[in-house]
Amino acid sequence: MIKMRLIRLLEGAGKYIVQQIVWQWISLLAEVVIVYNIAHLLENAWRENLSTEGIALTMGIVLLGLGFRFLCDRLYTKASFHASADVKRILRNKIYEKMLSLGPSYRESVNSAEIVQMAGEGVEQLETYFGRYLSQFFYSLLAPITLFFILSRISVQTALLLLLAVPLIPIVIMLVMIVAKKLLSNYFAIYYGLGDSFLEKLQGMTTLKIYQADQAAAEDMDREAELFRKITMKVLSMQLNSTSVMDIIAYGGAAVGIISALGQFSKGAISLSGVLMIILLAAEFFLPMRLLGSFFHIGMNGMKASDRIFAFLDLPEAEDGKAVLEEKEIRISMEKLCFSYEESREILRDVELEIPARSFVSLVGLSGSGKSTIAGILMGKNKGYKGSVKLNGRELTEFSSRSILDKMTMIGHDSWIFKGTVRENLLLGKPSATEEEMKEALRKVNLLSFVEAQGGLEMPLLSNGSNISGGQKQRLSLARALLHDSPVYIFDEATSNIDAESEEMIMEVIHELAKSRTILLISHRLANVVGSDCIFMLENGRVAEAGKHEELLKKGGSYSRLFKEQKELECYSDKNKESSAGRHKESFVETQRDTGMEEPGHMEDLQDKTGEREDTVEEGGEKHE
C-alpha cells in the first residue's frame, strides 16, 4: 500500500523514513544479543555451571543492550517527528502554491470548506502515514528475514515455519483492504460533505434565524452527523475485526514455531539455549507485521486523503502570463468579449467597450446583465473568456496575475474586514504605510475622528467588522484600497446596502480619484453615474447603449427609461418621508398641547437646541448609524 507519487512528492522526508527503519533494525539486533546471553545464562544454570563472573558479564551485556535499545527508540521517535514535520510543511506549501496558481478563480473548482479540511485533517492523516506507517511497512519485511537467518543456525525447520506463517498477516490485510476501499471512499465523501454543510449553515445563520429555518437546518445537521457516526462505526468495526484476526494468526504462528522447537528439543536436536531463544524471539517474527496491521487504517486513511489532495493539485490551471504591467496609466479595451459560467448559460455576448486611461467609466444595467462578470474577468477571477481584453494594447492573458492585482484594485459591497486592529487591516493595502499615511486615508473617507475616539489605529475589530456599522465598514475598506494606490480602481456596487451619508462620502472619494486614476464604477443606482465620462448600459450580456448621461437621456432608450423609473421611485419615497414627518410633527404638537408643554417660544427653543446638536455632530465629523 505504497503510492510512489506521494513518495516522490515528499523526497525530503525519505531520509527520515530510512533512519526510522535503521534504528528499529539495530534495536532488534540488540534484543537478539540480550536474548542470546539470557538463554546461555539459563542453560548454564540448568547445567549447574554458573559463575559470579559469568552472571556479572551477562547482566552487564543485558543492561548495555537495554540502554542501547532505549537510545534507538529515542532516535526512532526523533526521526518520526522530523518525517511528520516535513510532510506537513511540504504538503501545506503545495496546497498553498496551488491556491496561488488557481488565483481568484479557485472557487469554481473547489469549495473553501474542502480546502480547510484538506489542509487540516487530510494533512494530519498523511503525517501519521509518513511518521509511522511507511517505516513500519518496510521494517515488518526486514525483521522476519533477519530473524530467519539468525534462528536458522539453531533450527532451519522451525525458522522456516515461522517465516512461512508471517505472510498470512498481509494476506488478511489485503482482503480487508478490498472491503475497506469502498467503505473509506464513502467515509471521506460524507466527512467532507458534513464539513461543507456545517460551514454553509454557520455562515448563513443570520438568514436562517430571520426565516425561522434554524431548527430545520439543525435537524439536517443532526441527520448528516448521524450518517457520519454510522459510517465511522463501520470503519472502526472493520479495524477491530481485522485486528482480532491478525492476533490469532500472529500468536498462532508463534505457537506453531514454539511447539516445533520443543519437539526438536525433546529429540535432542537443539540445545536448551537454542529452544529458549526460539521461544523468546518467535513473537518477534509476527509483532512487526501485527503492528503494521494496526496501522492499516491509518495507511488507508492516508491513501484516501492523498487521493483528495492529488485531485486538487491536478486541477487544470489557466496559463499565467509572464509579462509585467509597468505603466502608471492604463487603458482597457474589450472586443467581442464572451463568457459563460456553464455551456448552456452565456453571460456576456460580444461585448465591446473602451476605457481610456484616467477616465471615469460606469457600467449599469439590471441584475444579471453581466456587470460584475466583467469586473471578475479584469481581476482574473473569471478565466476562460472568449474574445479580447487588452491592457494598453496587450492581451490580458499575457500579464501575470500578480502584476494585474498590483495595478488594479477592486472594492465590492462585501469587502472583508479581518479580525484584528484598524492598523492591521489598513496595512493589507500597503504593508509599508506610515502612521501618517494611514490616518490620511481614514481622513479622506471621513472615518478618522471615529477611529481616534475608539483607540486610534489600535482600535479592535471583530471578524468582518461586525462591531462597526455597514457604512463604516465600507469606508474602512475604501481607506485600505486608497493605500494600495493602484492606477485602476474598480468599484463593484461599493455603495449598496449602506446609508445615504456613507454613500455620498464614498462617491466624493471616487470622483476625486477619477481626476488621476482609471475608474470603472458598477452601480445599480444611476444617480451615482451621472458625472461619468462614459456610461455603458448592459442588457442581456450586450452593450445596449453607450455615451454620457445627457446623451443617453436624449436617446430615450433603456438607460433613459431606467433612470426615470428610479427617479420616480425616489420622489415617491421622499414624499412618503415628508408625509410621515408631517404626521409625526402634528402628533408631537398635539402631545405638547395635551400635556400643557406648548408655551410661547418653546418650539423655537427646541428647534434651536436641535440645530445645536446637529452642528455638534457635524463638527465631530462622524454620525453614528
C-alpha positions as CSV (number, residue, x, y, z in Angstrom):
1,M,0.0,0.0,0.0
2,I,2.6,2.5,-1.2
3,K,1.9,5.4,-3.5
4,M,5.1,6.2,-5.4
5,R,3.8,9.6,-6.4
6,L,3.5,10.5,-2.8
7,I,7.0,9.3,-2.0
8,R,8.4,11.3,-4.9
9,L,6.5,14.4,-3.9
10,L,7.9,14.2,-0.4
11,E,11.5,13.5,-1.1
12,G,12.8,15.5,1.8
13,A,11.0,13.1,4.2
14,G,12.6,10.0,2.7
15,K,15.9,10.2,4.7
16,Y,13.9,10.2,7.9
17,I,12.0,7.1,7.0
18,V,15.2,5.3,6.2
19,Q,16.5,6.4,9.6
20,Q,13.4,5.0,11.3
21,I,14.0,1.6,9.7
22,V,17.7,1.6,10.6
23,W,17.1,2.4,14.3
24,Q,14.3,-0.2,14.5
25,W,16.6,-2.8,12.9
26,I,19.5,-2.0,15.2
27,S,17.2,-2.2,18.2
28,L,16.1,-5.7,17.0
29,L,19.8,-6.8,16.8
30,A,20.3,-5.5,20.4
31,E,17.3,-7.6,21.5
32,V,18.8,-10.7,19.9
33,V,22.0,-10.1,21.8
34,I,20.1,-9.8,25.1
35,V,18.1,-12.9,24.4
36,Y,21.2,-14.9,23.4
37,N,23.0,-14.0,26.7
38,I,20.0,-14.7,28.9
39,A,19.4,-18.1,27.2
40,H,23.0,-19.1,27.7
41,L,22.8,-18.0,31.3
42,L,19.8,-20.1,31.9
43,E,21.4,-23.1,30.2
44,N,24.4,-22.7,32.4
45,A,22.2,-22.5,35.5
46,W,20.4,-25.7,34.4
47,R,23.7,-27.5,34.0
48,E,24.9,-26.0,37.3
49,N,27.8,-24.3,35.5
50,L,27.2,-20.7,36.8
51,S,30.0,-18.4,37.9
52,T,29.9,-15.0,39.5
53,E,31.9,-13.6,36.6
54,G,29.5,-15.1,34.1
55,I,26.5,-13.7,35.8
56,A,28.1,-10.2,36.1
57,L,29.1,-10.3,32.4
58,T,25.7,-11.4,31.3
59,M,23.9,-8.7,33.4
60,G,26.3,-6.1,32.1
61,I,25.6,-7.0,28.5
62,V,21.8,-7.1,29.2
63,L,21.9,-3.6,30.8
64,L,24.1,-2.3,28.0
65,G,21.7,-3.8,25.4
66,L,18.6,-2.3,27.1
67,G,20.3,1.1,27.2
68,F,21.2,0.8,23.5
69,R,17.6,-0.1,22.7
70,F,16.3,2.9,24.7
71,L,18.7,5.1,22.7
72,C,17.5,3.6,19.4
73,D,13.8,4.2,20.4
74,R,14.6,7.9,21.1
75,L,16.3,8.3,17.8
76,Y,13.5,6.5,16.0
77,T,11.0,8.9,17.7
78,K,13.1,11.9,16.7
79,A,13.2,10.7,13.0
80,S,9.5,10.0,13.1
81,F,8.9,13.6,14.3
82,H,11.1,15.1,11.5
83,A,9.3,13.0,8.9
84,S,5.9,14.2,10.1
85,A,7.0,17.8,10.3
86,D,8.4,17.7,6.7
87,V,5.2,16.2,5.5
88,K,3.0,18.9,7.0
89,R,5.3,21.6,5.7
90,I,5.7,20.3,2.2
91,L,2.0,19.4,1.6
92,R,0.6,22.6,3.0
93,N,3.1,24.6,0.9
94,K,1.9,22.6,-2.2
95,I,-1.7,23.3,-1.4
96,Y,-1.0,27.0,-0.8
97,E,1.0,27.2,-4.0
98,K,-1.8,25.6,-5.9
99,M,-4.3,28.1,-4.4
100,L,-2.0,30.9,-5.7
101,S,-1.8,29.3,-9.1
102,L,-5.5,28.9,-9.4
103,G,-5.9,32.6,-8.3
104,P,-9.2,34.2,-7.5
105,S,-11.0,31.6,-9.7
106,Y,-10.2,28.7,-7.3
107,R,-13.9,28.6,-6.1
108,E,-15.0,27.5,-9.5
109,S,-13.2,24.1,-8.9
110,V,-13.3,23.5,-5.1
111,N,-15.1,25.0,-2.1
112,S,-13.4,26.7,0.8
113,A,-14.6,24.1,3.4
114,E,-12.9,21.2,1.5
115,I,-9.6,23.2,1.2
116,V,-9.7,23.8,5.0
117,Q,-10.4,20.1,5.7
118,M,-7.8,19.0,3.2
119,A,-5.0,21.2,4.7
120,G,-6.0,20.3,8.2
121,E,-7.3,16.7,8.7
122,G,-6.1,15.5,5.4
123,V,-2.5,16.5,6.0
124,E,-2.7,15.2,9.6
125,Q,-3.7,11.7,8.2
126,L,-0.6,11.8,6.0
127,E,1.5,13.0,8.9
128,T,0.9,9.6,10.7
129,Y,1.2,7.8,7.4
130,F,4.8,9.0,6.9
131,G,5.7,9.2,10.6
132,R,4.8,5.6,11.5
133,Y,3.2,3.6,8.7
134,L,5.8,3.7,6.0
135,S,8.8,2.8,8.2
136,Q,6.8,0.1,9.8
137,F,5.9,-1.4,6.4
138,F,9.5,-1.8,5.4
139,Y,10.7,-2.9,8.9
140,S,7.9,-5.6,9.0
141,L,9.5,-7.1,5.9
142,L,13.1,-6.8,7.2
143,A,12.6,-8.1,10.7
144,P,11.3,-11.7,9.8
145,I,14.1,-12.1,7.3
146,T,16.7,-11.0,9.8
147,L,15.3,-13.4,12.5
148,F,15.1,-16.3,10.0
149,F,18.9,-16.1,9.2
150,I,19.7,-15.9,13.0
151,L,17.3,-18.7,14.1
152,S,18.1,-20.9,11.1
153,R,21.5,-21.5,12.7
154,I,19.6,-23.1,15.6
155,S,16.8,-24.9,13.6
156,V,16.1,-24.4,9.9
157,Q,12.8,-26.3,10.2
158,T,11.4,-24.0,13.0
159,A,12.8,-20.8,11.4
160,L,11.2,-21.8,8.1
161,L,7.8,-22.5,9.7
162,L,7.8,-19.1,11.4
163,L,8.8,-17.3,8.2
164,L,6.1,-19.0,6.1
165,A,3.4,-18.1,8.7
166,V,4.3,-14.4,8.5
167,P,2.7,-13.7,5.0
168,L,-0.7,-14.8,6.4
169,I,-1.0,-11.4,8.1
170,P,-0.6,-9.3,4.9
171,I,-3.0,-11.6,3.1
172,V,-5.6,-10.7,5.7
173,I,-4.7,-7.1,5.3
174,M,-5.2,-7.3,1.5
175,L,-8.6,-9.0,2.0
176,V,-9.6,-6.3,4.4
177,M,-8.3,-3.6,2.0
178,I,-10.7,-4.8,-0.7
179,V,-13.7,-4.2,1.7
180,A,-12.3,-1.1,3.2
181,K,-11.6,0.8,-0.1
182,K,-15.2,1.4,-0.9
183,L,-16.1,2.0,2.8
184,L,-13.4,4.7,3.2
185,S,-14.4,6.4,-0.1
186,N,-17.9,6.8,1.4
187,Y,-16.4,7.8,4.7
188,F,-14.4,10.7,3.3
189,A,-17.3,11.8,0.9
190,I,-19.6,12.0,4.0
191,Y,-16.9,13.7,6.1
192,Y,-16.1,16.5,3.6
193,G,-19.8,16.9,2.9
194,L,-20.6,17.3,6.6
195,G,-17.8,20.0,6.9
196,D,-19.1,21.8,3.8
197,S,-22.7,21.7,5.1
198,F,-21.7,22.9,8.6
199,L,-19.7,25.9,7.2
200,E,-22.5,26.9,4.9
201,K,-25.1,26.8,7.7
202,L,-22.8,28.6,10.1
203,Q,-22.2,31.4,7.6
204,G,-25.9,31.7,6.8
205,M,-27.0,31.5,10.4
206,T,-28.4,35.1,10.4
207,T,-30.6,34.3,7.4
208,L,-31.8,31.1,8.9
209,K,-32.8,32.9,12.0
210,I,-34.7,35.6,10.1
211,Y,-36.8,33.0,8.3
212,Q,-37.0,30.8,11.4
213,A,-35.4,28.0,9.5
214,D,-32.6,27.4,12.0
215,Q,-34.5,24.4,13.6
216,A,-34.8,22.7,10.2
217,A,-31.2,23.3,9.5
218,A,-30.2,21.9,12.9
219,E,-32.2,18.8,12.1
220,D,-30.5,18.4,8.7
221,M,-27.1,18.7,10.5
222,D,-28.3,16.0,13.0
223,R,-29.2,13.6,10.2
224,E,-25.8,14.2,8.4
225,A,-23.9,13.8,11.7
226,E,-25.8,10.6,12.4
227,L,-24.9,9.3,9.0
228,F,-21.2,10.2,9.7
229,R,-21.4,8.4,13.1
230,K,-22.7,5.2,11.5
231,I,-20.0,5.1,8.8
232,T,-17.4,5.9,11.4
233,M,-18.6,2.9,13.5
234,K,-18.4,0.7,10.4
235,V,-14.8,1.8,9.8
236,L,-13.9,1.1,13.5
237,S,-15.7,-2.2,13.4
238,M,-13.7,-3.3,10.3
239,Q,-10.5,-2.2,12.0
240,L,-11.2,-4.2,15.3
241,N,-12.3,-7.3,13.4
242,S,-9.2,-7.3,11.3
243,T,-7.1,-6.8,14.4
244,S,-8.6,-9.8,16.1
245,V,-7.9,-12.0,13.0
246,M,-4.3,-10.7,12.9
247,D,-3.8,-11.5,16.6
248,I,-5.0,-15.1,16.0
249,I,-2.5,-15.5,13.1
250,A,0.4,-13.8,14.9
251,Y,0.1,-15.7,18.2
252,G,-1.0,-18.9,16.5
253,G,2.1,-18.8,14.2
254,A,4.4,-18.1,17.2
255,A,2.8,-21.1,19.0
256,V,3.4,-23.4,16.0
257,G,7.1,-22.4,16.0
258,I,7.4,-22.9,19.7
259,I,5.8,-26.4,19.5
260,S,8.2,-27.3,16.7
261,A,11.2,-26.1,18.7
262,L,10.0,-28.1,21.8
263,G,9.6,-31.2,19.7
264,Q,13.1,-30.9,18.4
265,F,14.4,-30.2,21.9
266,S,12.8,-33.4,23.2
267,K,14.6,-35.3,20.5
268,G,17.9,-33.6,21.4
269,A,18.1,-31.9,18.0
270,I,18.6,-28.5,19.6
271,S,20.1,-27.3,22.9
272,L,18.2,-25.7,25.8
273,S,19.7,-22.2,25.0
274,G,18.5,-22.7,21.4
275,V,14.9,-23.6,22.3
276,L,14.9,-20.7,24.8
277,M,16.0,-18.3,22.0
278,I,13.2,-19.5,19.7
279,I,10.6,-19.2,22.4
280,L,11.7,-15.6,23.3
281,L,12.1,-14.5,19.7
282,A,9.2,-16.3,18.0
283,A,6.8,-13.5,18.6
284,E,9.2,-11.0,17.0
285,F,8.6,-12.7,13.7
286,F,5.0,-11.5,13.8
287,L,4.8,-8.4,16.0
288,P,6.2,-6.0,13.4
289,M,3.6,-7.3,10.9
290,R,1.0,-7.3,13.6
291,L,1.8,-3.6,14.4
292,L,1.7,-2.8,10.7
293,G,-1.8,-4.3,10.7
294,S,-2.8,-2.0,13.5
295,F,-1.6,0.9,11.4
296,F,-3.6,-0.4,8.4
297,H,-6.5,2.0,8.9
298,I,-4.0,4.9,9.1
299,G,-2.4,3.8,5.9
300,M,-5.8,3.6,4.2
301,N,-6.9,7.0,5.5
302,G,-3.6,8.4,4.3
303,M,-4.1,6.9,0.8
304,K,-7.7,8.3,0.6
305,A,-6.5,11.7,1.9
306,S,-3.7,11.8,-0.6
307,D,-6.2,11.0,-3.4
308,R,-8.2,14.1,-2.4
309,I,-5.0,16.2,-2.2
310,F,-3.7,15.0,-5.6
311,A,-7.1,15.6,-7.2
312,F,-6.8,19.2,-6.0
313,L,-3.2,19.5,-7.1
314,D,-4.1,18.2,-10.5
315,L,-6.8,20.7,-11.2
316,P,-6.2,22.4,-14.5
317,E,-4.8,25.9,-14.4
318,A,-5.2,28.6,-16.8
319,E,-1.7,29.6,-18.0
320,D,-0.5,32.6,-16.2
321,G,1.3,35.2,-18.3
322,K,4.8,36.3,-17.7
323,A,4.6,40.0,-18.8
324,V,4.7,42.7,-16.1
325,L,2.3,45.6,-16.3
326,E,4.6,48.5,-15.6
327,E,2.7,51.6,-16.9
328,K,1.2,54.0,-14.5
329,E,-1.6,54.9,-16.8
330,I,-3.7,52.0,-18.1
331,R,-6.3,51.9,-20.8
332,I,-8.7,49.0,-21.1
333,S,-10.4,47.7,-24.2
334,M,-12.7,44.8,-24.9
335,E,-13.6,43.4,-28.3
336,K,-16.2,40.6,-28.9
337,L,-15.9,39.5,-25.3
338,C,-17.9,36.4,-24.5
339,F,-18.1,34.5,-21.2
340,S,-20.1,31.5,-19.9
341,Y,-20.2,30.0,-16.4
342,E,-21.8,27.0,-17.9
343,E,-22.0,25.9,-21.6
344,S,-25.8,26.4,-21.6
345,R,-25.7,29.8,-19.9
346,E,-24.0,32.6,-21.7
347,I,-23.4,35.7,-19.6
348,L,-21.6,38.0,-22.0
349,R,-22.2,38.2,-25.7
350,D,-19.8,40.2,-28.0
351,V,-19.2,43.0,-25.5
352,E,-17.4,46.0,-27.0
353,L,-16.2,48.8,-24.7
354,E,-13.3,51.2,-24.3
355,I,-12.0,52.6,-21.0
356,P,-9.4,55.3,-21.7
357,A,-6.6,55.9,-19.1
358,R,-7.5,58.4,-16.3
359,S,-11.2,58.3,-17.2
360,F,-14.4,57.7,-15.2
361,V,-16.4,54.9,-16.8
362,S,-19.6,53.3,-15.5
363,L,-21.3,50.0,-16.1
364,V,-25.0,49.9,-15.4
365,G,-27.9,47.5,-16.1
366,L,-30.4,45.3,-14.5
367,S,-29.3,42.4,-12.2
368,G,-27.8,39.5,-14.2
369,S,-26.8,41.7,-17.2
370,G,-23.1,40.8,-16.7
371,K,-21.6,43.9,-15.0
372,S,-19.8,42.0,-12.1
373,T,-18.7,39.3,-14.6
374,I,-16.7,41.9,-16.5
375,A,-15.1,43.1,-13.2
376,G,-14.2,39.4,-12.4
377,I,-12.6,39.0,-15.8
378,L,-10.4,42.1,-15.3
379,M,-9.3,40.9,-11.9
380,G,-8.5,37.4,-13.1
381,K,-11.3,35.7,-11.2
382,N,-13.3,34.6,-14.3
383,K,-11.0,32.7,-16.6
384,G,-11.8,31.1,-19.9
385,Y,-13.3,34.1,-21.6
386,K,-13.5,34.4,-25.4
387,G,-12.7,37.4,-27.4
388,S,-10.2,40.0,-26.4
389,V,-9.5,42.0,-23.3
390,K,-6.5,44.3,-23.7
391,L,-4.5,46.5,-21.2
392,N,-2.5,49.2,-23.0
393,G,-2.9,47.2,-26.3
394,R,-1.7,43.9,-24.9
395,E,-3.9,40.9,-24.2
396,L,-4.8,40.4,-20.5
397,T,-3.6,36.8,-20.5
398,E,-0.1,38.0,-21.3
399,F,0.3,39.5,-17.9
400,S,0.9,37.7,-14.6
401,S,-1.8,37.6,-12.0
402,R,0.5,39.3,-9.5
403,S,1.1,42.2,-12.0
404,I,-2.6,42.7,-12.6
405,L,-3.5,42.6,-8.9
406,D,-0.7,45.1,-8.3
407,K,-2.1,47.6,-10.8
408,M,-5.9,47.1,-10.2
409,T,-7.9,47.3,-7.0
410,M,-11.4,46.2,-6.7
411,I,-13.8,47.3,-3.9
412,G,-17.0,45.4,-3.7
413,H,-20.1,45.7,-1.4
414,D,-18.8,42.7,0.7
415,S,-15.1,43.6,1.1
416,W,-13.8,41.5,4.0
417,I,-12.6,43.2,7.3
418,F,-10.3,40.9,9.2
419,K,-10.3,40.3,12.9
420,G,-7.6,42.4,14.5
421,T,-7.0,46.1,14.5
422,V,-7.6,49.0,12.2
423,R,-3.9,49.3,11.6
424,E,-3.6,45.6,10.6
425,N,-6.4,45.9,8.1
426,L,-5.0,49.1,6.6
427,L,-1.5,47.5,6.2
428,L,-3.0,44.9,3.9
429,G,-3.4,47.7,1.3
430,K,0.2,48.9,1.8
431,P,2.5,47.0,4.2
432,S,5.0,49.8,4.3
433,A,2.4,52.5,5.1
434,T,3.3,55.0,7.8
435,E,1.0,56.1,10.5
436,E,0.5,59.5,8.8
437,E,-0.4,57.8,5.5
438,M,-3.0,55.6,7.3
439,K,-4.5,58.5,9.1
440,E,-4.7,60.5,5.9
441,A,-6.6,57.6,4.2
442,L,-9.0,57.5,7.1
443,R,-9.5,61.2,6.9
444,K,-10.3,61.1,3.2
445,V,-13.2,58.7,3.9
446,N,-14.3,60.8,6.9
447,L,-13.5,58.0,9.4
448,L,-10.5,59.4,11.3
449,S,-12.4,61.1,14.1
450,F,-14.4,58.0,14.8
451,V,-11.3,55.7,14.9
452,E,-9.4,58.1,17.1
453,A,-12.3,58.2,19.5
454,Q,-12.2,54.4,19.8
455,G,-8.5,54.0,20.5
456,G,-6.9,55.1,17.2
457,L,-5.2,52.7,14.8
458,E,-5.2,50.1,17.5
459,M,-9.0,50.0,17.6
460,P,-10.0,46.3,17.8
461,L,-12.2,44.9,15.0
462,L,-14.2,41.7,15.1
463,S,-14.4,39.3,12.2
464,N,-15.8,41.0,9.1
465,G,-16.1,44.2,11.1
466,S,-19.2,43.1,13.0
467,N,-18.6,45.7,15.7
468,I,-18.9,48.7,13.3
469,S,-21.7,49.8,11.1
470,G,-22.1,48.8,7.5
471,G,-21.2,52.3,6.3
472,Q,-18.1,52.5,8.5
473,K,-17.0,49.0,7.3
474,Q,-17.3,50.1,3.7
475,R,-15.4,53.3,4.3
476,L,-12.7,51.4,6.0
477,S,-12.4,49.1,3.0
478,L,-12.1,52.2,0.8
479,A,-9.4,53.6,3.0
480,R,-7.5,50.3,2.6
481,A,-7.9,50.5,-1.1
482,L,-6.7,54.1,-1.2
483,L,-3.4,52.9,0.4
484,H,-3.0,50.3,-2.3
485,D,-2.6,53.3,-4.7
486,S,-3.1,51.5,-8.0
487,P,-3.6,53.1,-11.5
488,V,-7.0,51.3,-11.9
489,Y,-9.9,51.2,-9.4
490,I,-13.0,49.0,-9.9
491,F,-16.0,49.7,-7.7
492,D,-18.5,46.9,-7.9
493,E,-21.7,48.0,-6.1
494,A,-19.4,49.6,-3.5
495,T,-22.3,51.8,-2.3
496,S,-25.0,49.2,-2.0
497,N,-26.5,48.3,1.4
498,I,-25.2,51.4,3.2
499,D,-26.7,54.6,4.4
500,A,-27.1,57.7,2.2
501,E,-24.4,59.6,4.2
502,S,-21.8,57.0,3.6
503,E,-22.8,56.6,0.0
504,E,-22.3,60.3,-0.5
505,M,-18.9,60.2,1.1
506,I,-17.7,57.3,-1.0
507,M,-18.9,58.9,-4.2
508,E,-16.9,62.0,-3.3
509,V,-13.8,59.9,-2.9
510,I,-14.5,58.2,-6.2
511,H,-14.9,61.5,-8.1
512,E,-11.6,62.7,-6.5
513,L,-9.8,59.5,-7.6
514,A,-11.2,59.9,-11.1
515,K,-9.0,63.0,-11.6
516,S,-5.8,60.9,-11.6
517,R,-6.9,57.3,-11.9
518,T,-8.8,55.0,-14.3
519,I,-12.2,54.3,-12.6
520,L,-14.7,51.6,-13.5
521,L,-17.9,52.1,-11.5
522,I,-20.5,49.4,-11.4
523,S,-23.7,50.7,-9.8
524,H,-27.4,49.8,-9.7
525,R,-28.2,53.4,-8.7
526,L,-28.0,55.5,-11.8
527,A,-27.8,58.8,-9.8
528,N,-24.2,57.8,-8.9
529,V,-23.0,57.5,-12.6
530,V,-24.4,60.9,-13.8
531,G,-20.9,62.5,-13.8
532,S,-19.2,59.7,-15.7
533,D,-17.1,60.3,-18.8
534,C,-18.9,57.4,-20.4
535,I,-21.8,55.1,-19.4
536,F,-22.2,51.6,-20.8
537,M,-25.7,50.2,-20.5
538,L,-25.7,46.4,-20.4
539,E,-28.8,44.3,-21.4
540,N,-28.7,40.5,-21.7
541,G,-25.0,40.4,-21.7
542,R,-24.6,43.0,-24.5
543,V,-23.8,46.7,-24.6
544,A,-27.2,48.2,-25.5
545,E,-26.2,51.9,-25.2
546,A,-23.0,53.9,-24.6
547,G,-22.4,57.6,-24.0
548,K,-22.6,60.4,-21.4
549,H,-25.6,60.8,-19.2
550,E,-27.2,63.7,-21.2
551,E,-26.7,61.8,-24.5
552,L,-28.3,58.7,-23.2
553,L,-31.3,60.6,-21.8
554,K,-31.9,62.3,-25.2
555,K,-31.9,58.8,-26.9
556,G,-34.9,57.8,-24.8
557,G,-33.7,54.2,-24.7
558,S,-33.2,51.6,-22.0
559,Y,-30.9,53.9,-19.9
560,S,-33.4,56.8,-20.0
561,R,-36.3,54.6,-19.0
562,L,-34.4,53.0,-16.1
563,F,-33.2,56.4,-14.9
564,K,-36.7,57.9,-15.0
565,E,-38.1,54.8,-13.2
566,Q,-35.5,55.2,-10.4
567,K,-36.2,58.9,-10.2
568,E,-39.9,58.4,-9.8
569,L,-39.3,55.8,-7.1
570,E,-37.0,58.2,-5.2
571,C,-39.5,61.0,-5.5
572,Y,-42.3,58.7,-4.3
573,S,-40.1,57.7,-1.4
574,D,-39.3,61.3,-0.5
575,K,-43.0,62.2,-0.5
576,N,-43.7,59.4,1.9
577,K,-40.9,60.5,4.2
578,E,-42.3,64.1,4.2
579,S,-45.8,62.9,4.8
580,S,-44.6,60.7,7.6
581,A,-42.5,63.5,9.1
582,G,-45.6,65.8,8.9
583,R,-47.7,63.3,10.8
584,H,-45.1,62.9,13.5
585,K,-44.9,66.7,13.8
586,E,-48.6,67.0,14.2
587,S,-48.7,64.2,16.8
588,F,-45.8,65.9,18.6
589,V,-47.6,69.3,18.7
590,E,-50.8,67.7,19.9
591,T,-48.9,65.9,22.7
592,Q,-47.4,69.2,23.7
593,R,-50.8,70.8,23.8
594,D,-52.4,68.0,25.8
595,T,-49.6,68.0,28.3
596,G,-49.5,71.8,28.6
597,M,-45.9,72.0,27.4
598,E,-46.7,74.2,24.4
599,E,-45.7,77.6,25.5
600,P,-44.6,80.7,23.5
601,G,-41.1,80.3,22.4
602,H,-40.9,76.6,23.5
603,M,-40.9,75.2,19.9
604,E,-38.3,77.8,18.8
605,D,-36.0,76.9,21.7
606,L,-36.4,73.2,20.9
607,Q,-35.5,73.9,17.2
608,D,-32.5,75.9,18.3
609,K,-31.3,73.1,20.5
610,T,-31.9,70.6,17.8
611,G,-29.8,72.7,15.4
612,E,-27.1,73.0,18.0
613,R,-27.0,69.2,18.3
614,E,-26.8,68.8,14.6
615,D,-23.9,71.3,14.4
616,T,-22.1,69.4,17.1
617,V,-22.4,66.1,15.3
618,E,-21.2,67.7,12.1
619,E,-18.2,69.2,13.8
620,G,-17.4,65.8,15.2
621,G,-17.1,64.6,11.7
622,E,-19.0,61.4,12.2
623,K,-22.6,60.4,12.7
624,H,-23.4,57.3,14.5
625,E,-25.5,54.9,12.5
